[in-house]
C-alpha cells in the first residue's frame, strides 16, 4: 500500500515537473522573454546614462 502511494506521488511530481518545463520551452515564449530582456537593458542603460 505504501509502495503504491510512493509510486503515485513520484508520478505526479514528474508530471508537474514536465508541465513546468514545457510551459516555458516553446519558441514564442523564448522570443517574448528575449524581447523583454532587451527592453529592460535599454531602459537600464538610459536610466544610468550608459
Buried (B, 14 or more C-beta within 10 A) or exposed (E): EEEEEEEEEEEEEEEEEEEEEEEEEEEEEEEEEEEEEEEEEEEEEEEEEE
